[in-house]
Amino acid sequence: MVLVSFGAFAQHDHGSHDDKKGMGQKMEPMFKDKDLGIAYGHYIHLKEALVASQTNEGRKAATKLETSLGSVDYGQEAKTEAANVVSATTLDGQRKAFASLSNEMSTLVKGGELSMGEVYLEYCPMANNNAGAYWLSNQKEIKNPYFGDKMLKCGSVKETIN
């Protein structure tokens, strides 16, 4: 009976790993530069917090991103932009600062080498008072960090970085 229970648990656990990949989603990209990979992971955490309209979680992720960018070659500009997200006192302020941060992170990611996976450069023409803004994502599916659930699907993939 114990073996049967364990087998059921193991099967259930295995199933949950498949769920994390989601439908059509790929594994997280990996970078040859480990420090850039760590920073990118914090950037994605920040993006997801903004998608979910979570100001406090966004601040935590931006703080970790700012710290991690200190170890990334040519990361000073992005580090400065991450600090602007940290110091923003409102969700709208974070989202505005995230636009400049995303431009800097795009430059770093394009200049870095992926050892596995893809990164998608996505764009929303309505962000920043219709000036438009970019962001990076691990998946093609649009989840807009500038509007959250108000306009979650607004945007398109502009480039695939691999």
Chimera marker file (.cmm) of the C-alpha trace (Angstrom):
<marker_set name="trace">
<marker id="1" x="0.000" y="0.000" z="0.000" r="1" g="1" b="0" radius="0.5"/>
<marker id="2" x="2.833" y="2.376" z="0.821" r="1" g="1" b="0" radius="0.5"/>
<marker id="3" x="4.429" y="1.770" z="-2.577" r="1" g="1" b="0" radius="0.5"/>
<marker id="4" x="1.152" y="2.408" z="-4.339" r="1" g="1" b="0" radius="0.5"/>
<marker id="5" x="0.717" y="5.671" z="-2.407" r="1" g="1" b="0" radius="0.5"/>
<marker id="6" x="4.247" y="6.737" z="-3.196" r="1" g="1" b="0" radius="0.5"/>
<marker id="7" x="3.753" y="5.878" z="-6.859" r="1" g="1" b="0" radius="0.5"/>
<marker id="8" x="0.588" y="7.963" z="-6.977" r="1" g="1" b="0" radius="0.5"/>
<marker id="9" x="2.367" y="10.852" z="-5.264" r="1" g="1" b="0" radius="0.5"/>
<marker id="10" x="5.327" y="10.620" z="-7.620" r="1" g="1" b="0" radius="0.5"/>
<marker id="11" x="3.000" y="10.557" z="-10.626" r="1" g="1" b="0" radius="0.5"/>
<marker id="12" x="1.061" y="13.525" z="-9.262" r="1" g="1" b="0" radius="0.5"/>
<marker id="13" x="4.274" y="15.428" z="-8.597" r="1" g="1" b="0" radius="0.5"/>
<marker id="14" x="5.498" y="14.702" z="-12.105" r="1" g="1" b="0" radius="0.5"/>
<marker id="15" x="2.224" y="16.023" z="-13.465" r="1" g="1" b="0" radius="0.5"/>
<marker id="16" x="2.664" y="19.314" z="-11.659" r="1" g="1" b="0" radius="0.5"/>
<marker id="17" x="6.004" y="19.845" z="-13.382" r="1" g="1" b="0" radius="0.5"/>
<marker id="18" x="4.282" y="19.464" z="-16.737" r="1" g="1" b="0" radius="0.5"/>
<marker id="19" x="1.693" y="22.036" z="-15.673" r="1" g="1" b="0" radius="0.5"/>
<marker id="20" x="4.418" y="24.591" z="-14.993" r="1" g="1" b="0" radius="0.5"/>
<marker id="21" x="5.485" y="24.464" z="-18.613" r="1" g="1" b="0" radius="0.5"/>
<marker id="22" x="1.956" y="25.371" z="-19.615" r="1" g="1" b="0" radius="0.5"/>
<marker id="23" x="0.497" y="24.941" z="-23.031" r="1" g="1" b="0" radius="0.5"/>
<marker id="24" x="2.958" y="25.930" z="-25.703" r="1" g="1" b="0" radius="0.5"/>
<marker id="25" x="5.420" y="27.466" z="-23.264" r="1" g="1" b="0" radius="0.5"/>
<marker id="26" x="9.078" y="26.553" z="-23.416" r="1" g="1" b="0" radius="0.5"/>
<marker id="27" x="11.708" y="26.294" z="-20.766" r="1" g="1" b="0" radius="0.5"/>
<marker id="28" x="13.314" y="29.453" z="-19.449" r="1" g="1" b="0" radius="0.5"/>
<marker id="29" x="16.196" y="30.650" z="-21.593" r="1" g="1" b="0" radius="0.5"/>
<marker id="30" x="19.726" y="30.118" z="-20.354" r="1" g="1" b="0" radius="0.5"/>
<marker id="31" x="22.600" y="32.512" z="-20.942" r="1" g="1" b="0" radius="0.5"/>
<marker id="32" x="26.286" y="31.738" z="-21.375" r="1" g="1" b="0" radius="0.5"/>
<marker id="33" x="26.935" y="34.600" z="-18.931" r="1" g="1" b="0" radius="0.5"/>
<marker id="34" x="25.608" y="33.273" z="-15.617" r="1" g="1" b="0" radius="0.5"/>
<marker id="35" x="25.328" y="36.775" z="-14.102" r="1" g="1" b="0" radius="0.5"/>
<marker id="36" x="23.196" y="37.987" z="-17.022" r="1" g="1" b="0" radius="0.5"/>
<marker id="37" x="21.010" y="34.900" z="-16.606" r="1" g="1" b="0" radius="0.5"/>
<marker id="38" x="20.452" y="35.690" z="-12.925" r="1" g="1" b="0" radius="0.5"/>
<marker id="39" x="19.622" y="39.319" z="-13.699" r="1" g="1" b="0" radius="0.5"/>
<marker id="40" x="17.254" y="38.274" z="-16.483" r="1" g="1" b="0" radius="0.5"/>
<marker id="41" x="15.447" y="35.948" z="-14.057" r="1" g="1" b="0" radius="0.5"/>
<marker id="42" x="14.876" y="38.873" z="-11.674" r="1" g="1" b="0" radius="0.5"/>
<marker id="43" x="13.688" y="40.998" z="-14.613" r="1" g="1" b="0" radius="0.5"/>
<marker id="44" x="11.099" y="38.329" z="-15.513" r="1" g="1" b="0" radius="0.5"/>
<marker id="45" x="9.972" y="38.210" z="-11.869" r="1" g="1" b="0" radius="0.5"/>
<marker id="46" x="9.504" y="41.998" z="-11.994" r="1" g="1" b="0" radius="0.5"/>
<marker id="47" x="7.588" y="41.772" z="-15.273" r="1" g="1" b="0" radius="0.5"/>
<marker id="48" x="5.264" y="39.136" z="-13.806" r="1" g="1" b="0" radius="0.5"/>
<marker id="49" x="4.656" y="41.293" z="-10.710" r="1" g="1" b="0" radius="0.5"/>
<marker id="50" x="3.683" y="44.200" z="-12.962" r="1" g="1" b="0" radius="0.5"/>
<marker id="51" x="1.396" y="41.953" z="-15.024" r="1" g="1" b="0" radius="0.5"/>
<marker id="52" x="-0.297" y="41.004" z="-11.725" r="1" g="1" b="0" radius="0.5"/>
<marker id="53" x="-0.354" y="44.683" z="-10.594" r="1" g="1" b="0" radius="0.5"/>
<marker id="54" x="1.618" y="43.803" z="-7.439" r="1" g="1" b="0" radius="0.5"/>
<marker id="55" x="3.523" y="46.939" z="-6.421" r="1" g="1" b="0" radius="0.5"/>
<marker id="56" x="5.303" y="45.434" z="-3.399" r="1" g="1" b="0" radius="0.5"/>
<marker id="57" x="6.348" y="42.283" z="-5.256" r="1" g="1" b="0" radius="0.5"/>
<marker id="58" x="7.561" y="44.488" z="-8.106" r="1" g="1" b="0" radius="0.5"/>
<marker id="59" x="9.693" y="46.517" z="-5.710" r="1" g="1" b="0" radius="0.5"/>
<marker id="60" x="11.246" y="43.329" z="-4.258" r="1" g="1" b="0" radius="0.5"/>
<marker id="61" x="12.026" y="41.958" z="-7.726" r="1" g="1" b="0" radius="0.5"/>
<marker id="62" x="13.450" y="45.301" z="-8.901" r="1" g="1" b="0" radius="0.5"/>
<marker id="63" x="15.668" y="45.457" z="-5.802" r="1" g="1" b="0" radius="0.5"/>
<marker id="64" x="17.071" y="41.999" z="-6.555" r="1" g="1" b="0" radius="0.5"/>
<marker id="65" x="17.489" y="42.959" z="-10.198" r="1" g="1" b="0" radius="0.5"/>
<marker id="66" x="19.333" y="46.149" z="-9.288" r="1" g="1" b="0" radius="0.5"/>
<marker id="67" x="21.723" y="44.198" z="-7.054" r="1" g="1" b="0" radius="0.5"/>
<marker id="68" x="22.317" y="41.450" z="-9.607" r="1" g="1" b="0" radius="0.5"/>
<marker id="69" x="23.057" y="43.928" z="-12.406" r="1" g="1" b="0" radius="0.5"/>
<marker id="70" x="26.145" y="45.056" z="-10.476" r="1" g="1" b="0" radius="0.5"/>
<marker id="71" x="27.815" y="41.818" z="-11.627" r="1" g="1" b="0" radius="0.5"/>
<marker id="72" x="26.780" y="42.098" z="-15.283" r="1" g="1" b="0" radius="0.5"/>
<marker id="73" x="29.198" y="43.516" z="-17.853" r="1" g="1" b="0" radius="0.5"/>
<marker id="74" x="27.796" y="46.785" z="-19.248" r="1" g="1" b="0" radius="0.5"/>
<marker id="75" x="24.908" y="46.553" z="-16.748" r="1" g="1" b="0" radius="0.5"/>
<marker id="76" x="25.283" y="50.008" z="-15.170" r="1" g="1" b="0" radius="0.5"/>
<marker id="77" x="22.576" y="51.726" z="-17.248" r="1" g="1" b="0" radius="0.5"/>
<marker id="78" x="20.131" y="48.895" z="-16.564" r="1" g="1" b="0" radius="0.5"/>
<marker id="79" x="21.071" y="49.026" z="-12.875" r="1" g="1" b="0" radius="0.5"/>
<marker id="80" x="20.213" y="52.743" z="-12.812" r="1" g="1" b="0" radius="0.5"/>
<marker id="81" x="16.846" y="52.042" z="-14.468" r="1" g="1" b="0" radius="0.5"/>
<marker id="82" x="16.132" y="49.202" z="-12.007" r="1" g="1" b="0" radius="0.5"/>
<marker id="83" x="16.796" y="51.670" z="-9.166" r="1" g="1" b="0" radius="0.5"/>
<marker id="84" x="14.144" y="53.937" z="-10.698" r="1" g="1" b="0" radius="0.5"/>
<marker id="85" x="11.624" y="51.090" z="-10.501" r="1" g="1" b="0" radius="0.5"/>
<marker id="86" x="12.603" y="50.477" z="-6.853" r="1" g="1" b="0" radius="0.5"/>
<marker id="87" x="12.133" y="54.145" z="-5.944" r="1" g="1" b="0" radius="0.5"/>
<marker id="88" x="8.770" y="54.496" z="-7.730" r="1" g="1" b="0" radius="0.5"/>
<marker id="89" x="5.992" y="54.881" z="-5.165" r="1" g="1" b="0" radius="0.5"/>
<marker id="90" x="3.062" y="53.864" z="-7.373" r="1" g="1" b="0" radius="0.5"/>
<marker id="91" x="2.264" y="51.040" z="-9.765" r="1" g="1" b="0" radius="0.5"/>
<marker id="92" x="2.032" y="53.551" z="-12.633" r="1" g="1" b="0" radius="0.5"/>
<marker id="93" x="5.457" y="54.911" z="-11.654" r="1" g="1" b="0" radius="0.5"/>
<marker id="94" x="6.917" y="51.410" z="-11.645" r="1" g="1" b="0" radius="0.5"/>
<marker id="95" x="5.438" y="50.683" z="-15.047" r="1" g="1" b="0" radius="0.5"/>
<marker id="96" x="6.822" y="53.917" z="-16.494" r="1" g="1" b="0" radius="0.5"/>
<marker id="97" x="10.313" y="53.148" z="-15.135" r="1" g="1" b="0" radius="0.5"/>
<marker id="98" x="9.980" y="49.551" z="-16.383" r="1" g="1" b="0" radius="0.5"/>
<marker id="99" x="9.781" y="50.844" z="-19.967" r="1" g="1" b="0" radius="0.5"/>
<marker id="100" x="13.270" y="52.404" z="-19.744" r="1" g="1" b="0" radius="0.5"/>
<marker id="101" x="14.572" y="49.371" z="-17.855" r="1" g="1" b="0" radius="0.5"/>
<marker id="102" x="13.232" y="47.072" z="-20.579" r="1" g="1" b="0" radius="0.5"/>
<marker id="103" x="15.120" y="49.019" z="-23.258" r="1" g="1" b="0" radius="0.5"/>
<marker id="104" x="18.374" y="48.577" z="-21.316" r="1" g="1" b="0" radius="0.5"/>
<marker id="105" x="17.695" y="44.907" z="-20.599" r="1" g="1" b="0" radius="0.5"/>
<marker id="106" x="16.939" y="44.335" z="-24.298" r="1" g="1" b="0" radius="0.5"/>
<marker id="107" x="20.369" y="45.719" z="-25.161" r="1" g="1" b="0" radius="0.5"/>
<marker id="108" x="22.029" y="43.416" z="-22.610" r="1" g="1" b="0" radius="0.5"/>
<marker id="109" x="20.088" y="40.340" z="-23.704" r="1" g="1" b="0" radius="0.5"/>
<marker id="110" x="20.751" y="40.971" z="-27.404" r="1" g="1" b="0" radius="0.5"/>
<marker id="111" x="24.450" y="41.458" z="-26.617" r="1" g="1" b="0" radius="0.5"/>
<marker id="112" x="24.588" y="38.334" z="-24.460" r="1" g="1" b="0" radius="0.5"/>
<marker id="113" x="24.599" y="34.827" z="-25.798" r="1" g="1" b="0" radius="0.5"/>
<marker id="114" x="21.821" y="32.375" z="-25.128" r="1" g="1" b="0" radius="0.5"/>
<marker id="115" x="22.986" y="28.819" z="-24.578" r="1" g="1" b="0" radius="0.5"/>
<marker id="116" x="19.414" y="27.522" z="-24.616" r="1" g="1" b="0" radius="0.5"/>
<marker id="117" x="15.906" y="28.773" z="-25.325" r="1" g="1" b="0" radius="0.5"/>
<marker id="118" x="14.493" y="31.972" z="-26.758" r="1" g="1" b="0" radius="0.5"/>
<marker id="119" x="13.595" y="35.419" z="-25.475" r="1" g="1" b="0" radius="0.5"/>
<marker id="120" x="10.766" y="37.375" z="-27.045" r="1" g="1" b="0" radius="0.5"/>
<marker id="121" x="10.874" y="41.139" z="-27.450" r="1" g="1" b="0" radius="0.5"/>
<marker id="122" x="7.273" y="42.281" z="-27.159" r="1" g="1" b="0" radius="0.5"/>
<marker id="123" x="5.686" y="45.668" z="-27.736" r="1" g="1" b="0" radius="0.5"/>
<marker id="124" x="2.544" y="47.535" z="-26.708" r="1" g="1" b="0" radius="0.5"/>
<marker id="125" x="1.743" y="50.631" z="-28.783" r="1" g="1" b="0" radius="0.5"/>
<marker id="126" x="-0.581" y="52.024" z="-26.088" r="1" g="1" b="0" radius="0.5"/>
<marker id="127" x="1.917" y="51.939" z="-23.182" r="1" g="1" b="0" radius="0.5"/>
<marker id="128" x="3.405" y="55.209" z="-21.882" r="1" g="1" b="0" radius="0.5"/>
<marker id="129" x="0.449" y="57.349" z="-22.945" r="1" g="1" b="0" radius="0.5"/>
<marker id="130" x="0.431" y="55.869" z="-26.450" r="1" g="1" b="0" radius="0.5"/>
<marker id="131" x="4.184" y="56.401" z="-26.949" r="1" g="1" b="0" radius="0.5"/>
<marker id="132" x="4.585" y="52.614" z="-26.876" r="1" g="1" b="0" radius="0.5"/>
<marker id="133" x="6.952" y="50.422" z="-24.868" r="1" g="1" b="0" radius="0.5"/>
<marker id="134" x="8.808" y="47.129" z="-25.147" r="1" g="1" b="0" radius="0.5"/>
<marker id="135" x="9.410" y="44.292" z="-22.707" r="1" g="1" b="0" radius="0.5"/>
<marker id="136" x="11.130" y="40.910" z="-22.706" r="1" g="1" b="0" radius="0.5"/>
<marker id="137" x="9.341" y="37.622" z="-22.185" r="1" g="1" b="0" radius="0.5"/>
<marker id="138" x="10.013" y="33.879" z="-22.055" r="1" g="1" b="0" radius="0.5"/>
<marker id="139" x="6.857" y="33.142" z="-24.039" r="1" g="1" b="0" radius="0.5"/>
<marker id="140" x="5.118" y="34.336" z="-27.191" r="1" g="1" b="0" radius="0.5"/>
<marker id="141" x="1.805" y="34.727" z="-25.384" r="1" g="1" b="0" radius="0.5"/>
<marker id="142" x="1.289" y="38.409" z="-24.588" r="1" g="1" b="0" radius="0.5"/>
<marker id="143" x="0.913" y="39.288" z="-20.918" r="1" g="1" b="0" radius="0.5"/>
<marker id="144" x="1.175" y="43.044" z="-20.839" r="1" g="1" b="0" radius="0.5"/>
<marker id="145" x="3.090" y="44.446" z="-17.820" r="1" g="1" b="0" radius="0.5"/>
<marker id="146" x="2.008" y="48.014" z="-18.595" r="1" g="1" b="0" radius="0.5"/>
<marker id="147" x="-1.732" y="47.456" z="-18.171" r="1" g="1" b="0" radius="0.5"/>
<marker id="148" x="-2.063" y="44.175" z="-16.267" r="1" g="1" b="0" radius="0.5"/>
<marker id="149" x="-5.550" y="42.707" z="-16.382" r="1" g="1" b="0" radius="0.5"/>
<marker id="150" x="-7.008" y="45.919" z="-17.874" r="1" g="1" b="0" radius="0.5"/>
<marker id="151" x="-5.482" y="45.040" z="-21.251" r="1" g="1" b="0" radius="0.5"/>
<marker id="152" x="-3.554" y="41.842" z="-20.616" r="1" g="1" b="0" radius="0.5"/>
<marker id="153" x="-3.331" y="40.779" z="-24.270" r="1" g="1" b="0" radius="0.5"/>
<marker id="154" x="-2.472" y="44.180" z="-25.775" r="1" g="1" b="0" radius="0.5"/>
<marker id="155" x="0.780" y="43.909" z="-27.708" r="1" g="1" b="0" radius="0.5"/>
<marker id="156" x="2.689" y="41.743" z="-30.132" r="1" g="1" b="0" radius="0.5"/>
<marker id="157" x="5.985" y="39.912" z="-30.524" r="1" g="1" b="0" radius="0.5"/>
<marker id="158" x="8.428" y="42.126" z="-32.429" r="1" g="1" b="0" radius="0.5"/>
<marker id="159" x="11.529" y="39.940" z="-32.309" r="1" g="1" b="0" radius="0.5"/>
<marker id="160" x="12.716" y="36.507" z="-31.240" r="1" g="1" b="0" radius="0.5"/>
<marker id="161" x="16.180" y="36.491" z="-29.672" r="1" g="1" b="0" radius="0.5"/>
<marker id="162" x="17.994" y="33.154" z="-29.767" r="1" g="1" b="0" radius="0.5"/>
<link id1="1" id2="2" r="1" g="1" b="0" radius="0.2"/>
<link id1="2" id2="3" r="1" g="1" b="0" radius="0.2"/>
<link id1="3" id2="4" r="1" g="1" b="0" radius="0.2"/>
<link id1="4" id2="5" r="1" g="1" b="0" radius="0.2"/>
<link id1="5" id2="6" r="1" g="1" b="0" radius="0.2"/>
<link id1="6" id2="7" r="1" g="1" b="0" radius="0.2"/>
<link id1="7" id2="8" r="1" g="1" b="0" radius="0.2"/>
<link id1="8" id2="9" r="1" g="1" b="0" radius="0.2"/>
<link id1="9" id2="10" r="1" g="1" b="0" radius="0.2"/>
<link id1="10" id2="11" r="1" g="1" b="0" radius="0.2"/>
<link id1="11" id2="12" r="1" g="1" b="0" radius="0.2"/>
<link id1="12" id2="13" r="1" g="1" b="0" radius="0.2"/>
<link id1="13" id2="14" r="1" g="1" b="0" radius="0.2"/>
<link id1="14" id2="15" r="1" g="1" b="0" radius="0.2"/>
<link id1="15" id2="16" r="1" g="1" b="0" radius="0.2"/>
<link id1="16" id2="17" r="1" g="1" b="0" radius="0.2"/>
<link id1="17" id2="18" r="1" g="1" b="0" radius="0.2"/>
<link id1="18" id2="19" r="1" g="1" b="0" radius="0.2"/>
<link id1="19" id2="20" r="1" g="1" b="0" radius="0.2"/>
<link id1="20" id2="21" r="1" g="1" b="0" radius="0.2"/>
<link id1="21" id2="22" r="1" g="1" b="0" radius="0.2"/>
<link id1="22" id2="23" r="1" g="1" b="0" radius="0.2"/>
<link id1="23" id2="24" r="1" g="1" b="0" radius="0.2"/>
<link id1="24" id2="25" r="1" g="1" b="0" radius="0.2"/>
<link id1="25" id2="26" r="1" g="1" b="0" radius="0.2"/>
<link id1="26" id2="27" r="1" g="1" b="0" radius="0.2"/>
<link id1="27" id2="28" r="1" g="1" b="0" radius="0.2"/>
<link id1="28" id2="29" r="1" g="1" b="0" radius="0.2"/>
<link id1="29" id2="30" r="1" g="1" b="0" radius="0.2"/>
<link id1="30" id2="31" r="1" g="1" b="0" radius="0.2"/>
<link id1="31" id2="32" r="1" g="1" b="0" radius="0.2"/>
<link id1="32" id2="33" r="1" g="1" b="0" radius="0.2"/>
<link id1="33" id2="34" r="1" g="1" b="0" radius="0.2"/>
<link id1="34" id2="35" r="1" g="1" b="0" radius="0.2"/>
<link id1="35" id2="36" r="1" g="1" b="0" radius="0.2"/>
<link id1="36" id2="37" r="1" g="1" b="0" radius="0.2"/>
<link id1="37" id2="38" r="1" g="1" b="0" radius="0.2"/>
<link id1="38" id2="39" r="1" g="1" b="0" radius="0.2"/>
<link id1="39" id2="40" r="1" g="1" b="0" radius="0.2"/>
<link id1="40" id2="41" r="1" g="1" b="0" radius="0.2"/>
<link id1="41" id2="42" r="1" g="1" b="0" radius="0.2"/>
<link id1="42" id2="43" r="1" g="1" b="0" radius="0.2"/>
<link id1="43" id2="44" r="1" g="1" b="0" radius="0.2"/>
<link id1="44" id2="45" r="1" g="1" b="0" radius="0.2"/>
<link id1="45" id2="46" r="1" g="1" b="0" radius="0.2"/>
<link id1="46" id2="47" r="1" g="1" b="0" radius="0.2"/>
<link id1="47" id2="48" r="1" g="1" b="0" radius="0.2"/>
<link id1="48" id2="49" r="1" g="1" b="0" radius="0.2"/>
<link id1="49" id2="50" r="1" g="1" b="0" radius="0.2"/>
<link id1="50" id2="51" r="1" g="1" b="0" radius="0.2"/>
<link id1="51" id2="52" r="1" g="1" b="0" radius="0.2"/>
<link id1="52" id2="53" r="1" g="1" b="0" radius="0.2"/>
<link id1="53" id2="54" r="1" g="1" b="0" radius="0.2"/>
<link id1="54" id2="55" r="1" g="1" b="0" radius="0.2"/>
<link id1="55" id2="56" r="1" g="1" b="0" radius="0.2"/>
<link id1="56" id2="57" r="1" g="1" b="0" radius="0.2"/>
<link id1="57" id2="58" r="1" g="1" b="0" radius="0.2"/>
<link id1="58" id2="59" r="1" g="1" b="0" radius="0.2"/>
<link id1="59" id2="60" r="1" g="1" b="0" radius="0.2"/>
<link id1="60" id2="61" r="1" g="1" b="0" radius="0.2"/>
<link id1="61" id2="62" r="1" g="1" b="0" radius="0.2"/>
<link id1="62" id2="63" r="1" g="1" b="0" radius="0.2"/>
<link id1="63" id2="64" r="1" g="1" b="0" radius="0.2"/>
<link id1="64" id2="65" r="1" g="1" b="0" radius="0.2"/>
<link id1="65" id2="66" r="1" g="1" b="0" radius="0.2"/>
<link id1="66" id2="67" r="1" g="1" b="0" radius="0.2"/>
<link id1="67" id2="68" r="1" g="1" b="0" radius="0.2"/>
<link id1="68" id2="69" r="1" g="1" b="0" radius="0.2"/>
<link id1="69" id2="70" r="1" g="1" b="0" radius="0.2"/>
<link id1="70" id2="71" r="1" g="1" b="0" radius="0.2"/>
<link id1="71" id2="72" r="1" g="1" b="0" radius="0.2"/>
<link id1="72" id2="73" r="1" g="1" b="0" radius="0.2"/>
<link id1="73" id2="74" r="1" g="1" b="0" radius="0.2"/>
<link id1="74" id2="75" r="1" g="1" b="0" radius="0.2"/>
<link id1="75" id2="76" r="1" g="1" b="0" radius="0.2"/>
<link id1="76" id2="77" r="1" g="1" b="0" radius="0.2"/>
<link id1="77" id2="78" r="1" g="1" b="0" radius="0.2"/>
<link id1="78" id2="79" r="1" g="1" b="0" radius="0.2"/>
<link id1="79" id2="80" r="1" g="1" b="0" radius="0.2"/>
<link id1="80" id2="81" r="1" g="1" b="0" radius="0.2"/>
<link id1="81" id2="82" r="1" g="1" b="0" radius="0.2"/>
<link id1="82" id2="83" r="1" g="1" b="0" radius="0.2"/>
<link id1="83" id2="84" r="1" g="1" b="0" radius="0.2"/>
<link id1="84" id2="85" r="1" g="1" b="0" radius="0.2"/>
<link id1="85" id2="86" r="1" g="1" b="0" radius="0.2"/>
<link id1="86" id2="87" r="1" g="1" b="0" radius="0.2"/>
<link id1="87" id2="88" r="1" g="1" b="0" radius="0.2"/>
<link id1="88" id2="89" r="1" g="1" b="0" radius="0.2"/>
<link id1="89" id2="90" r="1" g="1" b="0" radius="0.2"/>
<link id1="90" id2="91" r="1" g="1" b="0" radius="0.2"/>
<link id1="91" id2="92" r="1" g="1" b="0" radius="0.2"/>
<link id1="92" id2="93" r="1" g="1" b="0" radius="0.2"/>
<link id1="93" id2="94" r="1" g="1" b="0" radius="0.2"/>
<link id1="94" id2="95" r="1" g="1" b="0" radius="0.2"/>
<link id1="95" id2="96" r="1" g="1" b="0" radius="0.2"/>
<link id1="96" id2="97" r="1" g="1" b="0" radius="0.2"/>
<link id1="97" id2="98" r="1" g="1" b="0" radius="0.2"/>
<link id1="98" id2="99" r="1" g="1" b="0" radius="0.2"/>
<link id1="99" id2="100" r="1" g="1" b="0" radius="0.2"/>
<link id1="100" id2="101" r="1" g="1" b="0" radius="0.2"/>
<link id1="101" id2="102" r="1" g="1" b="0" radius="0.2"/>
<link id1="102" id2="103" r="1" g="1" b="0" radius="0.2"/>
<link id1="103" id2="104" r="1" g="1" b="0" radius="0.2"/>
<link id1="104" id2="105" r="1" g="1" b="0" radius="0.2"/>
<link id1="105" id2="106" r="1" g="1" b="0" radius="0.2"/>
<link id1="106" id2="107" r="1" g="1" b="0" radius="0.2"/>
<link id1="107" id2="108" r="1" g="1" b="0" radius="0.2"/>
<link id1="108" id2="109" r="1" g="1" b="0" radius="0.2"/>
<link id1="109" id2="110" r="1" g="1" b="0" radius="0.2"/>
<link id1="110" id2="111" r="1" g="1" b="0" radius="0.2"/>
<link id1="111" id2="112" r="1" g="1" b="0" radius="0.2"/>
<link id1="112" id2="113" r="1" g="1" b="0" radius="0.2"/>
<link id1="113" id2="114" r="1" g="1" b="0" radius="0.2"/>
<link id1="114" id2="115" r="1" g="1" b="0" radius="0.2"/>
<link id1="115" id2="116" r="1" g="1" b="0" radius="0.2"/>
<link id1="116" id2="117" r="1" g="1" b="0" radius="0.2"/>
<link id1="117" id2="118" r="1" g="1" b="0" radius="0.2"/>
<link id1="118" id2="119" r="1" g="1" b="0" radius="0.2"/>
<link id1="119" id2="120" r="1" g="1" b="0" radius="0.2"/>
<link id1="120" id2="121" r="1" g="1" b="0" radius="0.2"/>
<link id1="121" id2="122" r="1" g="1" b="0" radius="0.2"/>
<link id1="122" id2="123" r="1" g="1" b="0" radius="0.2"/>
<link id1="123" id2="124" r="1" g="1" b="0" radius="0.2"/>
<link id1="124" id2="125" r="1" g="1" b="0" radius="0.2"/>
<link id1="125" id2="126" r="1" g="1" b="0" radius="0.2"/>
<link id1="126" id2="127" r="1" g="1" b="0" radius="0.2"/>
<link id1="127" id2="128" r="1" g="1" b="0" radius="0.2"/>
<link id1="128" id2="129" r="1" g="1" b="0" radius="0.2"/>
<link id1="129" id2="130" r="1" g="1" b="0" radius="0.2"/>
<link id1="130" id2="131" r="1" g="1" b="0" radius="0.2"/>
<link id1="131" id2="132" r="1" g="1" b="0" radius="0.2"/>
<link id1="132" id2="133" r="1" g="1" b="0" radius="0.2"/>
<link id1="133" id2="134" r="1" g="1" b="0" radius="0.2"/>
<link id1="134" id2="135" r="1" g="1" b="0" radius="0.2"/>
<link id1="135" id2="136" r="1" g="1" b="0" radius="0.2"/>
<link id1="136" id2="137" r="1" g="1" b="0" radius="0.2"/>
<link id1="137" id2="138" r="1" g="1" b="0" radius="0.2"/>
<link id1="138" id2="139" r="1" g="1" b="0" radius="0.2"/>
<link id1="139" id2="140" r="1" g="1" b="0" radius="0.2"/>
<link id1="140" id2="141" r="1" g="1" b="0" radius="0.2"/>
<link id1="141" id2="142" r="1" g="1" b="0" radius="0.2"/>
<link id1="142" id2="143" r="1" g="1" b="0" radius="0.2"/>
<link id1="143" id2="144" r="1" g="1" b="0" radius="0.2"/>
<link id1="144" id2="145" r="1" g="1" b="0" radius="0.2"/>
<link id1="145" id2="146" r="1" g="1" b="0" radius="0.2"/>
<link id1="146" id2="147" r="1" g="1" b="0" radius="0.2"/>
<link id1="147" id2="148" r="1" g="1" b="0" radius="0.2"/>
<link id1="148" id2="149" r="1" g="1" b="0" radius="0.2"/>
<link id1="149" id2="150" r="1" g="1" b="0" radius="0.2"/>
<link id1="150" id2="151" r="1" g="1" b="0" radius="0.2"/>
<link id1="151" id2="152" r="1" g="1" b="0" radius="0.2"/>
<link id1="152" id2="153" r="1" g="1" b="0" radius="0.2"/>
<link id1="153" id2="154" r="1" g="1" b="0" radius="0.2"/>
<link id1="154" id2="155" r="1" g="1" b="0" radius="0.2"/>
<link id1="155" id2="156" r="1" g="1" b="0" radius="0.2"/>
<link id1="156" id2="157" r="1" g="1" b="0" radius="0.2"/>
<link id1="157" id2="158" r="1" g="1" b="0" radius="0.2"/>
<link id1="158" id2="159" r="1" g="1" b="0" radius="0.2"/>
<link id1="159" id2="160" r="1" g="1" b="0" radius="0.2"/>
<link id1="160" id2="161" r="1" g="1" b="0" radius="0.2"/>
<link id1="161" id2="162" r="1" g="1" b="0" radius="0.2"/>
</marker_set>
